[in-house]
Amino acid sequence: MNIYGVVGWKNAGKTGLMERLVTEIAGRGFSVSTVKHAHHTFDVDHPGKDSHRHRVAGATEVLLASRNRFALMHELRDTPEPPLAALLDRLSPVDLVLIEGYKRDAHPKIEAHRAINGNPLIAPDDPTIRAVASDTPLMLDRPVFDLDDTGAIADFILSEVGL
């Protein structure tokens, strides 16, 4: 399975870039899945719903299904967060998995950067970042794309993974 990451500091444009890339790449006929790393506690379930009640009762996994979608919730309880590779193994095969976050993992990535945030670039110290998508021109030792040039960024990623 081909994987490519989008990383950057908070409010750098990662999620917007991910959304545009999924639309662009899927629109070209490729199947795309995404993985999003959250640095905080999150819940896709709602208190009072049957599935939430199952989890609270102690179920390790709850699979919620309808004719439109299914969601598998797995409670880690006292176990450590699984590594990215273990999570990728749970996905159905697709042409490309785009990963938001997991900036310390070894897969190839593009960094989203907005100058107004004042954060330093991650790329100069990270060889896994193969390009930067920025709202301002930059002089780097790797390609720099306009943050809004989704087509060119998609071309680059697809070329990088051989699609």
N, C-alpha and C positions, 0 to 999 in steps of 0.2 A: 504494500500500500504506500502510495506517495504521500509524504507529509511536508508541510511548510508552515512556519510560524509567523505570527505578527506580534511584535513586542514593542514596548515603549513605556514611558512613565505615565502616571495618571493624567487624564485629559489630553493625551497626545494625539488622539484620533484613531486608536486601535479598533474600537468596536464599529465605528462608521466605515473604516477601511475594510474590515472583515465583511460587513454587510454588503458593501459594494462589490467586493471580490466574489462573494458567493453568487450574487446576481449575475455578474459578468461571466464568470467561469461556467456556471450552470447554463446560462444563456448560450454558451458555445457548444452545448451538448455533453458536457462532462458531468459526472455525478460527484457531488461535493458533500462532505460532512464536516462538522466543526466540533472542536473541543475548546471549552472556555475554563480557564483556571480562576477560581474565586479565592481571594485572600481572606474572606470573612465567612461566617456561618450563613448558609442560605437554606431555603426550604422551597420546594416546588409543591408542597402539599398544604392543606388548610385544616386547622383545628376543627374538630367536629365531623369531618368527612370520614367515611368508612376506612379509606386507605390510611389516613392519619391515625385513626384509632388502632389499626392493625400494627403500625410502627410503634406507637407509644406502648402498646401491649407487649412489645419485645420482638416482633418479627425482624429477622435479619434482612430479608428482602421482601418488598411489596411490588408486585407488577400490576399496574393500573392500565386497563385496556378498554378501548371503544372501537367502533368501526373506522374512526378517523386517525387514531394514533395510539401508541402505548408508551408508558413511562415506567422504567424500572428504577426503584429507589432502593439503594443498598446502604444500610446503616453501618458505619465503621465502628461504632461503639468504642471499644478500647484498643482498636487496632490502628496502626499508623496509616496516613494517607497513602494510597497506592501510587507507585511511580507511573509516569506517563505511558510507558510501554505496556503496562498491565491494562490501563484504560483503553488504549488503542486496540488491544487484542479483543475487547468486548464489542467493537464496532463491526457492523456489516461491511463487506468489501465495497469500496468506491474508488473512483479515479483519483481523488485528492481529498485529504483531510487537512483543513486549515485549523491551526491551533493558536488561540489567543492566550498569551501568557506563557508560562513555563520558560521564562527567559534564560534560566540556568541550564536547561537541557541542551543536548548536543545536536539537535536537528537544525536544518537551515532556516533562517529567519530573515524577515525584513523589519526594520525599525521604523515605527511611526514617530514623527517628531514635529512639535509645534514650538517655534522660537519664543512665543509670548509666555510660555510656562517657565522659561528660565532654567530648565533642567539640562544637565550635560548630556551629550550623546552617549549612548551605551556602545555603539559600534566600534569606536577606536580601540577598545579593550576586549572586544569579543569577535573572534574570527568566524563564529557561526552566523553572525549577521552579515548576509551577503549583499544587502543594499539598504538604502534609507529612503523613506518617503517623507518629504518635509514640505512645510509651507514657506520655506525660505531657501535660497540657493546655498549650497554647502560645497566645500572643496574636500573631498575624501578620496581614499584609495579604493573605493568601490562605487558602483552606480548610485546616483541620487536621482530620485523621481519627484515630480510635483505630487504632493499628497493627494490631490484630486484627480490625477491622471490614472484612473483606474484601469483603463485599457492597456496602457504601457506597463503598469505594475503586473497585471494579469499575464501579459505576454512574457514578462521576465520570469515570473514564477513557473508558468507552464513550460518554458524553455529549460529552466533549472531542473525540473523533475522529469523532463523528457516526454511531455504530452503535447 
